[in-house]
Amino acid sequence: MDAARRAAILAAADLYVVTCEPLSESRSDLAILEAALDAGVRLVQLRDKRASKRTLFAKAEAARRLVDRYDALLILNDHLDVALATGADGVHLGQDDLPIAAARALAPDLVLGASSHALAQALEAQAAGASYVNIGPIFPTATKENAPRFLGPAAIAEIAPHLTVPFTCMGGINGTNLDQVLAAGARIVAVVTAVTKAPDPRAAAIDLIARIRSGRRLAG
């Protein structure tokens, strides 16, 4: 997939499903990815903070074969080298990971996502070449150790107007608070446990997609 096609899929995304096997009710990351993709999700992230590099490589190769069956983007968390080696579409980098500018120099055609917890960080990532910026955590979350304080939905309305690249919103977002982030201007909503811990991950993803699309139509 070329860079232009990746950019088009990213721009059209609504739900962004991120894996976390320890919070998946004994289901594998690949099972969660397949359920999400089958539900219509076109932006997914393989996130495994515990796996060795070799294990992550094997899992990413399997995920690449799975995502190839759909017109979707596979993003890896943290590891640009594994993303390049397995043909992933991009990598998501946190504040303590490889700087965006360095990653862009190594991977000019990949989707590069950047975590931000404040306006200054978001603008820095955008200027450095990020393909999208994540705003979060919006609400308290159990998926990340030592997470910064949650920002609240108001951060979306504060940061998003300054961005010219797509942005995602993440951190504790679920069916009970989704309307709050949509009202604040969220366009692409990233979730973990709202899908991974659901009794039926595919059904949960379908419901979230429908609600996001409806909220976006109402917002114009």
C-alpha atoms as a printed R data frame, in Angstrom:
    type eleno elety resid chain resno       x       y      z
1   ATOM     1    CA   MET     A     1   0.000   0.000  0.000
2   ATOM     2    CA   ASP     A     2   1.432   3.395 -0.935
3   ATOM     3    CA   ALA     A     3   1.565   6.495  1.256
4   ATOM     4    CA   ALA     A     4  -1.362   8.185 -0.475
5   ATOM     5    CA   ARG     A     5  -3.666   5.226  0.121
6   ATOM     6    CA   ARG     A     6  -2.586   5.017  3.739
7   ATOM     7    CA   ALA     A     7  -3.326   8.719  4.204
8   ATOM     8    CA   ALA     A     8  -6.781   8.310  2.660
9   ATOM     9    CA   ILE     A     9  -7.719   5.413  4.945
10  ATOM    10    CA   LEU     A    10  -6.441   7.314  7.983
11  ATOM    11    CA   ALA     A    11  -8.449  10.403  7.084
12  ATOM    12    CA   ALA     A    12 -11.635   8.353  6.694
13  ATOM    13    CA   ALA     A    13 -11.196   6.359  9.915
14  ATOM    14    CA   ASP     A    14 -13.713   6.526 12.730
15  ATOM    15    CA   LEU     A    15 -12.954   3.791 15.285
16  ATOM    16    CA   TYR     A    16  -9.346   2.897 16.082
17  ATOM    17    CA   VAL     A    17  -9.027  -0.416 17.944
18  ATOM    18    CA   VAL     A    18  -5.865  -1.020 19.971
19  ATOM    19    CA   THR     A    19  -5.047  -4.463 21.344
20  ATOM    20    CA   CYS     A    20  -4.069  -5.376 24.894
21  ATOM    21    CA   GLU     A    21  -4.006  -9.124 25.398
22  ATOM    22    CA   PRO     A    22  -3.994  -9.042 29.240
23  ATOM    23    CA   LEU     A    23  -7.286  -7.110 29.079
24  ATOM    24    CA   SER     A    24  -8.956  -9.240 26.413
25  ATOM    25    CA   GLU     A    25 -10.796 -11.842 28.486
26  ATOM    26    CA   SER     A    26  -8.376 -14.634 27.471
27  ATOM    27    CA   ARG     A    27  -8.700 -13.796 23.780
28  ATOM    28    CA   SER     A    28  -5.598 -13.302 21.663
29  ATOM    29    CA   ASP     A    29  -4.587 -10.022 20.053
30  ATOM    30    CA   LEU     A    30  -5.164 -11.616 16.654
31  ATOM    31    CA   ALA     A    31  -8.691 -12.658 17.636
32  ATOM    32    CA   ILE     A    32  -9.446  -9.077 18.703
33  ATOM    33    CA   LEU     A    33  -8.004  -7.704 15.483
34  ATOM    34    CA   GLU     A    34 -10.054 -10.092 13.373
35  ATOM    35    CA   ALA     A    35 -13.260  -9.216 15.232
36  ATOM    36    CA   ALA     A    36 -12.591  -5.504 14.809
37  ATOM    37    CA   LEU     A    37 -11.726  -5.773 11.125
38  ATOM    38    CA   ASP     A    38 -14.767  -7.926 10.463
39  ATOM    39    CA   ALA     A    39 -16.881  -5.245 12.132
40  ATOM    40    CA   GLY     A    40 -15.628  -2.647  9.674
41  ATOM    41    CA   VAL     A    41 -12.749  -1.079 11.589
42  ATOM    42    CA   ARG     A    42 -10.086   0.129  9.173
43  ATOM    43    CA   LEU     A    43  -7.480   1.378 11.637
44  ATOM    44    CA   VAL     A    44  -5.999  -1.075 14.150
45  ATOM    45    CA   GLN     A    45  -2.965  -1.105 16.386
46  ATOM    46    CA   LEU     A    46  -1.039  -4.116 17.621
47  ATOM    47    CA   ARG     A    47   0.121  -3.175 21.109
48  ATOM    48    CA   ASP     A    48   2.060  -5.625 23.248
49  ATOM    49    CA   LYS     A    49   4.246  -4.066 25.928
50  ATOM    50    CA   ARG     A    50   5.325  -7.422 27.382
51  ATOM    51    CA   ALA     A    51   6.426  -9.440 24.369
52  ATOM    52    CA   SER     A    52  10.054  -9.928 23.418
53  ATOM    53    CA   LYS     A    53  11.108  -8.380 20.127
54  ATOM    54    CA   ARG     A    54  11.177 -11.818 18.488
55  ATOM    55    CA   THR     A    55   7.692 -12.691 19.747
56  ATOM    56    CA   LEU     A    56   6.359  -9.321 18.645
57  ATOM    57    CA   PHE     A    57   7.887  -9.838 15.206
58  ATOM    58    CA   ALA     A    58   6.069 -13.160 14.775
59  ATOM    59    CA   LYS     A    59   2.807 -11.684 16.025
60  ATOM    60    CA   ALA     A    60   3.168  -8.688 13.705
61  ATOM    61    CA   GLU     A    61   3.770 -10.954 10.727
62  ATOM    62    CA   ALA     A    62   0.545 -12.830 11.518
63  ATOM    63    CA   ALA     A    63  -1.304  -9.547 11.997
64  ATOM    64    CA   ARG     A    64  -0.020  -8.305  8.641
65  ATOM    65    CA   ARG     A    65  -1.396 -11.384  6.894
66  ATOM    66    CA   LEU     A    66  -4.743 -10.874  8.643
67  ATOM    67    CA   VAL     A    67  -5.023  -7.161  7.851
68  ATOM    68    CA   ASP     A    68  -4.130  -7.849  4.222
69  ATOM    69    CA   ARG     A    69  -7.576  -9.429  3.880
70  ATOM    70    CA   TYR     A    70  -9.145  -6.032  4.576
71  ATOM    71    CA   ASP     A    71  -8.619  -2.531  3.219
72  ATOM    72    CA   ALA     A    72  -7.183  -1.435  6.554
73  ATOM    73    CA   LEU     A    73  -4.095  -0.037  8.247
74  ATOM    74    CA   LEU     A    74  -1.935  -1.988 10.676
75  ATOM    75    CA   ILE     A    75  -0.095   0.213 13.165
76  ATOM    76    CA   LEU     A    76   2.473  -1.174 15.598
77  ATOM    77    CA   ASN     A    77   3.055   0.328 19.015
78  ATOM    78    CA   ASP     A    78   6.557   1.645 19.806
79  ATOM    79    CA   HIS     A    79   8.740  -0.500 17.524
80  ATOM    80    CA   LEU     A    80   9.601   1.131 14.205
81  ATOM    81    CA   ASP     A    81  12.092  -1.613 13.338
82  ATOM    82    CA   VAL     A    82   9.437  -4.322 13.664
83  ATOM    83    CA   ALA     A    83   6.983  -2.231 11.656
84  ATOM    84    CA   LEU     A    84   9.481  -1.890  8.826
85  ATOM    85    CA   ALA     A    85  10.526  -5.539  8.972
86  ATOM    86    CA   THR     A    86   6.972  -6.876  8.821
87  ATOM    87    CA   GLY     A    87   5.478  -4.445  6.319
88  ATOM    88    CA   ALA     A    88   3.164  -2.747  8.795
89  ATOM    89    CA   ASP     A    89   1.544   0.492  7.673
90  ATOM    90    CA   GLY     A    90   2.834   2.561 10.538
91  ATOM    91    CA   VAL     A    91   3.992   2.907 14.099
92  ATOM    92    CA   HIS     A    92   2.653   4.788 17.110
93  ATOM    93    CA   LEU     A    93   5.288   6.526 19.227
94  ATOM    94    CA   GLY     A    94   4.998   7.811 22.771
95  ATOM    95    CA   GLN     A    95   6.796  10.692 24.431
96  ATOM    96    CA   ASP     A    96   9.633   8.385 25.532
97  ATOM    97    CA   ASP     A    97  10.033   6.594 22.192
98  ATOM    98    CA   LEU     A    98  12.041   7.438 19.080
99  ATOM    99    CA   PRO     A    99  11.440  11.101 18.136
100 ATOM   100    CA   ILE     A   100   9.016  11.638 15.283
101 ATOM   101    CA   ALA     A   101  11.577  13.463 13.132
102 ATOM   102    CA   ALA     A   102  14.033  10.573 13.413
103 ATOM   103    CA   ALA     A   103  11.307   8.050 12.641
104 ATOM   104    CA   ARG     A   104  10.171  10.057  9.614
105 ATOM   105    CA   ALA     A   105  13.723  10.096  8.261
106 ATOM   106    CA   LEU     A   106  13.833   6.293  8.477
107 ATOM   107    CA   ALA     A   107  10.278   5.674  7.285
108 ATOM   108    CA   PRO     A   108   9.123   8.409  4.899
109 ATOM   109    CA   ASP     A   109   6.091   6.456  3.679
110 ATOM   110    CA   LEU     A   110   4.747   5.053  6.948
111 ATOM   111    CA   VAL     A   111   1.923   6.397  9.072
112 ATOM   112    CA   LEU     A   112   3.527   7.878 12.184
113 ATOM   113    CA   GLY     A   113   1.310   8.449 15.193
114 ATOM   114    CA   ALA     A   114   2.417  10.508 18.173
115 ATOM   115    CA   SER     A   115   1.067  10.563 21.708
116 ATOM   116    CA   SER     A   116   0.466  14.016 23.168
117 ATOM   117    CA   HIS     A   117  -0.728  15.113 26.582
118 ATOM   118    CA   ALA     A   118  -0.710  18.856 25.967
119 ATOM   119    CA   LEU     A   119  -1.007  21.368 23.140
120 ATOM   120    CA   ALA     A   120   2.744  21.994 22.980
121 ATOM   121    CA   GLN     A   121   3.476  18.293 22.527
122 ATOM   122    CA   ALA     A   122   0.822  17.979 19.832
123 ATOM   123    CA   LEU     A   123   2.196  20.915 17.875
124 ATOM   124    CA   GLU     A   124   5.764  19.645 18.221
125 ATOM   125    CA   ALA     A   125   4.776  16.227 16.854
126 ATOM   126    CA   GLN     A   126   2.873  17.790 13.979
127 ATOM   127    CA   ALA     A   127   5.819  19.997 13.033
128 ATOM   128    CA   ALA     A   128   8.184  17.009 13.198
129 ATOM   129    CA   GLY     A   129   6.187  15.050 10.627
130 ATOM   130    CA   ALA     A   130   3.567  13.038 12.512
131 ATOM   131    CA   SER     A   131   0.795  11.618 10.333
132 ATOM   132    CA   TYR     A   132  -1.634  11.892 13.225
133 ATOM   133    CA   VAL     A   133  -1.545  13.096 16.808
134 ATOM   134    CA   ASN     A   134  -3.254  11.336 19.678
135 ATOM   135    CA   ILE     A   135  -4.819  13.464 22.401
136 ATOM   136    CA   GLY     A   136  -5.068  11.739 25.754
137 ATOM   137    CA   PRO     A   137  -5.620  10.170 28.107
138 ATOM   138    CA   ILE     A   138  -9.099  11.691 28.053
139 ATOM   139    CA   PHE     A   139 -10.385   9.648 31.001
140 ATOM   140    CA   PRO     A   140  -8.656   7.447 33.593
141 ATOM   141    CA   THR     A   141  -7.316   4.281 31.989
142 ATOM   142    CA   ALA     A   142  -5.988   0.944 33.196
143 ATOM   143    CA   THR     A   143  -4.103   0.164 29.994
144 ATOM   144    CA   LYS     A   144  -1.004   2.218 30.692
145 ATOM   145    CA   GLU     A   145   1.209   2.187 33.754
146 ATOM   146    CA   ASN     A   146   2.286   5.575 35.112
147 ATOM   147    CA   ALA     A   147  -0.135   7.330 32.782
148 ATOM   148    CA   PRO     A   148  -0.231  11.119 33.019
149 ATOM   149    CA   ARG     A   149  -3.267  12.642 34.666
150 ATOM   150    CA   PHE     A   150  -6.341  12.405 32.504
151 ATOM   151    CA   LEU     A   151  -7.127  15.504 30.475
152 ATOM   152    CA   GLY     A   152 -10.905  15.407 30.179
153 ATOM   153    CA   PRO     A   153 -12.895  16.002 26.990
154 ATOM   154    CA   ALA     A   154 -12.175  19.732 27.134
155 ATOM   155    CA   ALA     A   155  -8.621  19.002 25.987
156 ATOM   156    CA   ILE     A   156  -9.965  17.897 22.619
157 ATOM   157    CA   ALA     A   157 -11.660  21.242 22.045
158 ATOM   158    CA   GLU     A   158  -8.481  23.012 23.195
159 ATOM   159    CA   ILE     A   159  -5.954  21.106 21.091
160 ATOM   160    CA   ALA     A   160  -7.773  19.952 17.950
161 ATOM   161    CA   PRO     A   161  -8.363  23.394 16.342
162 ATOM   162    CA   HIS     A   162  -4.596  23.910 16.174
163 ATOM   163    CA   LEU     A   163  -3.921  20.684 14.263
164 ATOM   164    CA   THR     A   164  -3.740  20.335 10.497
165 ATOM   165    CA   VAL     A   165  -3.093  16.568 10.592
166 ATOM   166    CA   PRO     A   166  -5.701  13.987 11.657
167 ATOM   167    CA   PHE     A   167  -6.021  13.460 15.390
168 ATOM   168    CA   THR     A   168  -7.207  10.578 17.516
169 ATOM   169    CA   CYS     A   169  -8.550  10.629 21.064
170 ATOM   170    CA   MET     A   170  -7.833   7.874 23.562
171 ATOM   171    CA   GLY     A   171  -7.888   6.919 27.214
172 ATOM   172    CA   GLY     A   172 -10.777   5.314 29.034
173 ATOM   173    CA   ILE     A   173 -13.286   5.993 26.268
174 ATOM   174    CA   ASN     A   174 -16.247   3.612 26.243
175 ATOM   175    CA   GLY     A   175 -19.932   3.475 25.476
176 ATOM   176    CA   THR     A   176 -20.917   5.491 28.544
177 ATOM   177    CA   ASN     A   177 -18.718   8.512 27.830
178 ATOM   178    CA   LEU     A   178 -18.387   8.368 24.043
179 ATOM   179    CA   ASP     A   179 -20.917  11.156 23.528
180 ATOM   180    CA   GLN     A   180 -18.759  13.509 25.605
181 ATOM   181    CA   VAL     A   181 -15.716  13.124 23.370
182 ATOM   182    CA   LEU     A   182 -17.797  13.395 20.218
183 ATOM   183    CA   ALA     A   183 -19.379  16.600 21.510
184 ATOM   184    CA   ALA     A   184 -15.892  17.978 22.187
185 ATOM   185    CA   GLY     A   185 -14.896  17.395 18.555
186 ATOM   186    CA   ALA     A   186 -13.407  13.901 18.415
187 ATOM   187    CA   ARG     A   187 -13.316  12.468 14.900
188 ATOM   188    CA   ILE     A   188 -11.292   9.267 15.300
189 ATOM   189    CA   VAL     A   189 -11.888   7.499 18.605
190 ATOM   190    CA   ALA     A   190  -9.275   5.035 19.856
191 ATOM   191    CA   VAL     A   191 -10.358   2.357 22.309
192 ATOM   192    CA   VAL     A   192  -8.941  -0.682 24.023
193 ATOM   193    CA   THR     A   193 -11.195  -2.281 26.636
194 ATOM   194    CA   ALA     A   194 -14.428  -0.980 25.097
195 ATOM   195    CA   VAL     A   195 -13.779  -3.681 22.486
196 ATOM   196    CA   THR     A   196 -11.267  -6.087 24.022
197 ATOM   197    CA   LYS     A   197 -13.257  -6.731 27.205
198 ATOM   198    CA   ALA     A   198 -16.680  -6.749 25.554
199 ATOM   199    CA   PRO     A   199 -18.604 -10.050 25.610
200 ATOM   200    CA   ASP     A   200 -18.779  -9.775 21.814
201 ATOM   201    CA   PRO     A   201 -15.910  -7.610 20.488
202 ATOM   202    CA   ARG     A   202 -17.281  -7.544 16.951
203 ATOM   203    CA   ALA     A   203 -20.705  -6.369 18.092
204 ATOM   204    CA   ALA     A   204 -19.127  -3.772 20.368
205 ATOM   205    CA   ALA     A   205 -17.065  -2.401 17.489
206 ATOM   206    CA   ILE     A   206 -20.103  -2.247 15.199
207 ATOM   207    CA   ASP     A   207 -22.034  -0.287 17.828
208 ATOM   208    CA   LEU     A   208 -19.189   2.148 18.443
209 ATOM   209    CA   ILE     A   209 -18.686   2.760 14.713
210 ATOM   210    CA   ALA     A   210 -22.365   3.534 14.274
211 ATOM   211    CA   ARG     A   211 -22.374   5.960 17.184
212 ATOM   212    CA   ILE     A   212 -19.209   7.731 16.026
213 ATOM   213    CA   ARG     A   213 -20.545   8.143 12.502
214 ATOM   214    CA   SER     A   214 -23.853   9.432 13.812
215 ATOM   215    CA   GLY     A   215 -22.086  11.897 16.080
216 ATOM   216    CA   ARG     A   216 -19.923  13.136 13.242
217 ATOM   217    CA   ARG     A   217 -22.960  13.683 11.019
218 ATOM   218    CA   LEU     A   218 -24.678  15.685 13.745
219 ATOM   219    CA   ALA     A   219 -21.541  17.769 14.257
220 ATOM   220    CA   GLY     A   220 -21.370  18.470 10.521
